[in-house]
Amino acid sequence: MAATDQTERQQAGVEGDWICVGAFAGSHGVKGDVRLKSFTEDPAAIFSYTEIHKGPTGPLLRFKKLRDSKEGFIVRVEGLLTPEDAQALSGTKLYVSRAAFAEHADDDEFYLADLIGLRAIDEDGIDIGFVRAVENFGAEDLLELVLPEPIKGLGRYIYVPFRKAFVPEVALGAGTVSIAFKEWQKTQVSERDGADEV
């Protein structure tokens, strides 16, 4: 894998055998509590991991949930006593070892995080890039793909809906995800045409 691809995978939350499950987002209140953003599909699942690390391979962090907040949770981190201590953690990413994720019964069962870093191939089996992230902006899950070269009018970073019509196969064993790329491109052309007509 090229150095740039590896850097982008790290930015997307996958570094070796470590997966980013959340991040601290600054202090809250006067007791040293911290705002926590969860990146897990079920946000509350972040509290189910027994070993969460400060960065990949970093020291263990222990925290408990105090309550929900608008953008995640308010937590109390063991050892933090002041708002200044809490603020110093702002931006710190929290990682869990991939080994902490349950083993899957077969290749059809996976976590969304398992898709990050997979090579994306088109209908003809040709490499078209890799999965940088799985996003959901409210409607459905989307695969963010990084293409080797920008596509005119679309750029190098694209979002493909994670549904069978556009993602017919996920092959974790092979390290690939199949994309109905030509079909997806047709939807982008029609959407742009429709926007031009308005």
N, C-alpha and C positions, 0 to 999 in steps of 0.2 A: 504494500500500500504506500502511495506517495506521502511525503511529509505533510503536504497541505491537507490531504484527506484525513490523516491521523489527527492533525490539529483541529479540524472541523468536527471530527468524532468526539474529541475531548470537550469542545465547546458545547456539543449536543448532550453531554452528560454520560458518555461511555469512555472509560479509560482502562484499557486492559480488561481485567476481570471485575472491575468496579462500575457500579451504576449510580448516577446521581438521583436521589429520591426527593430532594428538597433543598431549601436554602434559607438562611436567616435574612431578615429584611429590616433590621434596625431595632432600636429599643422601644419599649412601651411602658409608660408610667414611671414611677419613682423607685420601684423595688428591684430594678434590674431584670424585669421580664423582657422577653424577646418576641418579635413578630416572626412567624414561620410560614413560608410558602411551601406547599407540598406539590411534588411533580408526579405523584402516583395516580393511577387511573381513578381509584377511590381515594380522595385526599386523606381520609382518616387512616388509611392503611399504613401510613408512615409511622404510626405509633405501635404497629404490630412487630416491627423489627427490634430484636433484642440488642443488636450491635450496629450502631450508626457511627460513622467515622467523620472526623473533620478533614474533608478532602480524602482522595483515594490513599489508602494505606496510612492515613493520619491517625491521631489519637482518638480513642473512644469518647463520645459525648453522651451524656445522660440528661434527658429533659422530660418534663411531664406537661401534659396539656392542662391549661387553666380554663380556656374557653375558645369558642369559635370567634373569628373576626371576619371583616368584610373580604379580605384577600387571603384568608387562610386560618391561622390559629395564633393564639397568644400562649406562649410556653414559658416555663421557668427552667433555666438551665442550671444543672448542678455546679456549684462553685461560683456562680455569678452573683454579685451582691449590689452592684451599682448600675445606674443607667449608662455610665461611661463604659463599663465592662461589656454591657449588652450591645452598645453602639459599635464597639470595636469588632464585634462578630458580624456586623452587617455585610452581606454579600458572601459570607462563608457558605460553601456548598457542602451538603451532607451526602455521604456515599455509603452504600451497602455492598458487600461482596456478592457477586453473582451466585456464589454457593448458597447464600441465604435464601434465594428464591427457590420455591418448591420445584422438584423434578417433574417434568411433564410426562404424561402417560404415552403420548405419541406426538408425531410431528405436526399434527393439526392443532395442538394446544400450546399456547404461548402467551407470554406477557407482551404488552405493547412495547415495553422497553427492549424486548428481544429483537424487534425489527430494526432498531437503530444500529447502523453500521452494515446492514446487509447490502450486497450488491444488487442493483436494480437492472433487470434485463427486459428487453422488449419482446414483442411477439415472435421475433426471429432468433431469440436467444442472444442478442447482441447487448453487451454492457452499455448502459446509458447513464451510469452514475451510481450513487449510493444513497441510502436513507439517512438523513441527517437528524431528523426528529419526527416525533408523532405529536401533532397538535390537535386541539379541539377548540374552536372559537364559538361554540354554542350549538352548532347544527349537527356535525358529525366528525368522526376522526379523520384526519388528513395526514398523509405521508409527505413530509418535506424532503424532496429529492435535490441533491446537488449534481448538476450535469457537468461533464468535462468542459463543454463550451456553451456560452449563452445561446439561447434560441431567440431569433429576432422577434421583438414584441413581447417576449415572455421572460427573458433574462436567464440566469444560470440556476436560480433557486425557484423551484416550482412546487405547487401543492396538488397532490392527487388524492381524490376521495378514497378512503379505505373501504371500498365495497367491491363485491365480486366482479362487477362489470369492468372495473379498471384495475383491480388487483386480483387476478384469477387464481394465483398460487403463491403460497409462502412455503419455501423449502429451507427450514432452519439448518438441516443437515448439510445442505449444499451451500448455505450461506447466501441464498438469493431470494429475491422477491420478484415475481413476474408482473410486469406492468403492460396493460393494453395501451401502449403509448400512442399509437396512431388514433385510436378511438378517443383518447383523452384530448389529443391535439385538436380533433374536430370540434369538441365542445368548446374549446378556447376560442377557435375561429368564429363559431356561431355566436358566442357571447359577445365578442368584440364587435361583430357585425351588427348585432342587436343594439349595442350601446351606441354605435355610430348613427343608427336610424332615429334614435330618440332626439 
